[in-house]
């Protein structure tokens, strides 16, 4: 049982990291699109 919990704990981190990366990428792409639309620089 301990191995199952430890294995699940270790496997959750890549999924959580991937989810956070997707959220950040979506926000950046949204900002890029808005900047292009308004004809301004992103930075």
N, CA, C and O atoms as a Tinker XYZ file with bonds, in Angstrom:
   172  protein
     1  N      0.827000   -1.200000    0.000000    73     2
     2  CA     0.000000    0.000000    0.000000    64     1     3
     3  C      0.864000    1.254000    0.000000    63     2     4     5
     4  O      0.545000    2.233000   -0.675000    81     3
     5  N      1.942000    1.225000    0.745000    73     3     6
     6  CA     2.841000    2.371000    0.812000    64     5     7
     7  C      3.444000    2.663000   -0.558000    63     6     8     9
     8  O      3.592000    3.823000   -0.941000    81     7
     9  N      3.792000    1.604000   -1.299000    73     7    10
    10  CA     4.366000    1.784000   -2.630000    64     9    11
    11  C      3.357000    2.412000   -3.586000    63    10    12    13
    12  O      3.726000    3.220000   -4.438000    81    11
    13  N      2.121000    2.053000   -3.451000    73    11    14
    14  CA     1.072000    2.617000   -4.310000    64    13    15
    15  C      0.918000    4.123000   -4.063000    63    14    16    17
    16  O      0.809000    4.905000   -5.008000    81    15
    17  N      0.910000    4.510000   -2.818000    73    15    18
    18  CA     0.775000    5.931000   -2.477000    64    17    19
    19  C      1.999000    6.706000   -2.956000    63    18    20    21
    20  O      1.862000    7.782000   -3.537000    81    19
    21  N      3.179000    6.173000   -2.721000    73    19    22
    22  CA     4.402000    6.836000   -3.163000    64    21    23
    23  C      4.451000    6.935000   -4.678000    63    22    24    25
    24  O      4.839000    7.973000   -5.215000    81    23
    25  N      4.065000    5.876000   -5.375000    73    23    26
    26  CA     4.043000    5.892000   -6.839000    64    25    27
    27  C      3.067000    6.916000   -7.384000    63    26    28    29
    28  O      3.378000    7.628000   -8.338000    81    27
    29  N      1.889000    6.996000   -6.785000    73    27    30
    30  CA     0.892000    7.984000   -7.213000    64    29    31
    31  C      1.402000    9.395000   -6.952000    63    30    32    33
    32  O      1.209000   10.283000   -7.782000    81    31
    33  N      2.039000    9.608000   -5.832000    73    31    34
    34  CA     2.587000   10.915000   -5.480000    64    33    35
    35  C      3.637000   11.354000   -6.499000    63    34    36    37
    36  O      3.651000   12.505000   -6.933000    81    35
    37  N      4.508000   10.430000   -6.871000    73    35    38
    38  CA     5.564000   10.747000   -7.833000    64    37    39
    39  C      4.974000   11.002000   -9.224000    63    38    40    41
    40  O      5.455000   11.884000   -9.937000    81    39
    41  N      3.955000   10.258000   -9.620000    73    39    42
    42  CA     3.373000   10.420000  -10.950000    64    41    43
    43  C      2.474000   11.650000  -11.073000    63    42    44    45
    44  O      2.205000   12.102000  -12.186000    81    43
    45  N      2.012000   12.192000   -9.968000    73    43    46
    46  CA     1.148000   13.379000  -10.001000    64    45    47
    47  C      1.950000   14.613000  -10.424000    63    46    48    49
    48  O      1.417000   15.469000  -11.131000    81    47
    49  N      3.198000   14.724000  -10.016000    73    47    50
    50  CA     3.976000   15.932000  -10.281000    64    49    51
    51  C      4.140000   16.243000  -11.761000    63    50    52    53
    52  O      3.966000   17.404000  -12.132000    81    51
    53  N      4.461000   15.291000  -12.636000    73    51    54
    54  CA     4.543000   15.640000  -14.060000    64    53    55
    55  C      3.212000   16.120000  -14.628000    63    54    56    57
    56  O      3.183000   17.033000  -15.453000    81    55
    57  N      2.118000   15.516000  -14.196000    73    55    58
    58  CA     0.804000   15.933000  -14.681000    64    57    59
    59  C      0.482000   17.347000  -14.191000    63    58    60    61
    60  O     -0.022000   18.167000  -14.959000    81    59
    61  N      0.763000   17.629000  -12.948000    73    59    62
    62  CA     0.527000   18.960000  -12.388000    64    61    63
    63  C      1.394000   20.012000  -13.085000    63    62    64    65
    64  O      0.921000   21.104000  -13.399000    81    63
    65  N      2.644000   19.683000  -13.321000    73    63    66
    66  CA     3.555000   20.591000  -14.013000    64    65    67
    67  C      3.079000   20.852000  -15.436000    63    66    68    69
    68  O      3.119000   21.991000  -15.902000    81    67
    69  N      2.636000   19.824000  -16.123000    73    67    70
    70  CA     2.132000   19.984000  -17.483000    64    69    71
    71  C      0.912000   20.889000  -17.499000    63    70    72    73
    72  O      0.791000   21.744000  -18.376000    81    71
    73  N      0.016000   20.717000  -16.555000    73    71    74
    74  CA    -1.194000   21.541000  -16.478000    64    73    75
    75  C     -0.835000   23.015000  -16.267000    63    74    76    77
    76  O     -1.408000   23.892000  -16.913000    81    75
    77  N      0.112000   23.287000  -15.366000    73    75    78
    78  CA     0.539000   24.662000  -15.107000    64    77    79
    79  C      1.198000   25.256000  -16.348000    63    78    80    81
    80  O      0.965000   26.420000  -16.672000    81    79
    81  N      2.016000   24.470000  -17.043000    73    79    82
    82  CA     2.659000   24.938000  -18.271000    64    81    83
    83  C      1.619000   25.285000  -19.331000    63    82    84    85
    84  O      1.760000   26.292000  -20.026000    81    83
    85  N      0.597000   24.481000  -19.462000    73    83    86
    86  CA    -0.469000   24.750000  -20.438000    64    85    87
    87  C     -1.187000   26.046000  -20.094000    63    86    88    89
    88  O     -1.472000   26.849000  -20.982000    81    87
    89  N     -1.483000   26.260000  -18.816000    73    87    90
    90  CA    -2.168000   27.486000  -18.393000    64    89    91
    91  C     -1.314000   28.714000  -18.712000    63    90    92    93
    92  O     -1.826000   29.714000  -19.215000    81    91
    93  N     -0.026000   28.639000  -18.422000    73    91    94
    94  CA     0.873000   29.766000  -18.699000    64    93    95
    95  C      0.969000   30.024000  -20.196000    63    94    96    97
    96  O      0.920000   31.176000  -20.627000    81    95
    97  N      1.106000   28.971000  -20.991000    73    95    98
    98  CA     1.203000   29.125000  -22.451000    64    97    99
    99  C     -0.061000   29.738000  -23.033000    63    98   100   101
   100  O      0.012000   30.592000  -23.917000    81    99
   101  N     -1.210000   29.315000  -22.549000    73    99   102
   102  CA    -2.475000   29.885000  -23.036000    64   101   103
   103  C     -2.552000   31.369000  -22.721000    63   102   104   105
   104  O     -3.006000   32.152000  -23.555000    81   103
   105  N     -2.119000   31.771000  -21.535000    73   103   106
   106  CA    -2.154000   33.183000  -21.147000    64   105   107
   107  C     -1.197000   34.003000  -22.005000    63   106   108   109
   108  O     -1.532000   35.112000  -22.421000    81   107
   109  N     -0.021000   33.470000  -22.269000    73   107   110
   110  CA     0.952000   34.187000  -23.104000    64   109   111
   111  C      0.430000   34.317000  -24.526000    63   110   112   113
   112  O      0.535000   35.389000  -25.121000    81   111
   113  N     -0.124000   33.258000  -25.076000    73   111   114
   114  CA    -0.669000   33.331000  -26.439000    64   113   115
   115  C     -1.811000   34.342000  -26.528000    63   114   116   117
   116  O     -1.945000   35.051000  -27.525000    81   115
   117  N     -2.622000   34.402000  -25.491000    73   115   118
   118  CA    -3.709000   35.387000  -25.463000    64   117   119
   119  C     -3.135000   36.803000  -25.483000    63   118   120   121
   120  O     -3.633000   37.666000  -26.206000    81   119
   121  N     -2.096000   37.040000  -24.695000    73   119   122
   122  CA    -1.464000   38.355000  -24.662000    64   121   123
   123  C     -0.812000   38.703000  -26.001000    63   122   124   125
   124  O     -0.869000   39.853000  -26.438000    81   123
   125  N     -0.201000   37.726000  -26.646000    73   123   126
   126  CA     0.415000   37.957000  -27.956000    64   125   127
   127  C     -0.647000   38.333000  -28.976000    63   126   128   129
   128  O     -0.464000   39.272000  -29.751000    81   127
   129  N     -1.753000   37.607000  -28.978000    73   127   130
   130  CA    -2.843000   37.921000  -29.918000    64   129   131
   131  C     -3.407000   39.314000  -29.685000    63   130   132   133
   132  O     -3.662000   40.049000  -30.639000    81   131
   133  N     -3.603000   39.681000  -28.426000    73   131   134
   134  CA    -4.130000   41.014000  -28.112000    64   133   135
   135  C     -3.150000   42.102000  -28.536000    63   134   136   137
   136  O     -3.564000   43.138000  -29.056000    81   135
   137  N     -1.860000   41.878000  -28.319000    73   135   138
   138  CA    -0.849000   42.866000  -28.704000    64   137   139
   139  C     -0.820000   43.038000  -30.221000    63   138   140   141
   140  O     -0.724000   44.163000  -30.711000    81   139
   141  N     -0.902000   41.946000  -30.965000    73   139   142
   142  CA    -0.936000   42.040000  -32.431000    64   141   143
   143  C     -2.181000   42.786000  -32.892000    63   142   144   145
   144  O     -2.122000   43.617000  -33.799000    81   143
   145  N     -3.297000   42.483000  -32.263000    73   143   146
   146  CA    -4.568000   43.107000  -32.629000    64   145   147
   147  C     -4.517000   44.627000  -32.420000    63   146   148   149
   148  O     -5.035000   45.395000  -33.231000    81   147
   149  N     -3.888000   45.040000  -31.323000    73   147   150
   150  CA    -3.790000   46.454000  -30.990000    64   149   151
   151  C     -2.553000   47.101000  -31.596000    63   150   152   153
   152  O     -2.293000   48.278000  -31.350000    81   151
   153  N     -1.786000   46.351000  -32.385000    73   151   154
   154  CA    -0.596000   46.826000  -33.076000    64   153   155
   155  C      0.414000   47.434000  -32.093000    63   154   156   157
   156  O      0.903000   48.547000  -32.289000    81   155
   157  N      0.705000   46.688000  -31.051000    73   155   158
   158  CA     1.718000   47.140000  -30.070000    64   157   159
   159  C      2.636000   45.971000  -29.746000    63   158   160   161
   160  O      2.345000   44.815000  -30.053000    81   159
   161  N      3.769000   46.318000  -29.105000    73   159   162
   162  CA     4.723000   45.266000  -28.745000    64   161   163
   163  C      4.276000   44.553000  -27.476000    63   162   164   165
   164  O      3.566000   45.112000  -26.640000    81   163
   165  N      4.702000   43.334000  -27.361000    73   163   166
   166  CA     4.314000   42.535000  -26.198000    64   165   167
   167  C      5.054000   42.971000  -24.943000    63   166   168   169
   168  O      4.483000   43.027000  -23.854000    81   167
   169  N      6.334000   43.279000  -25.115000    73   167   170
   170  CA     7.145000   43.663000  -23.949000    64   169   171
   171  C      7.099000   45.155000  -23.741000    63   170   172
   172  O      7.719000   45.669000  -22.810000    81   171
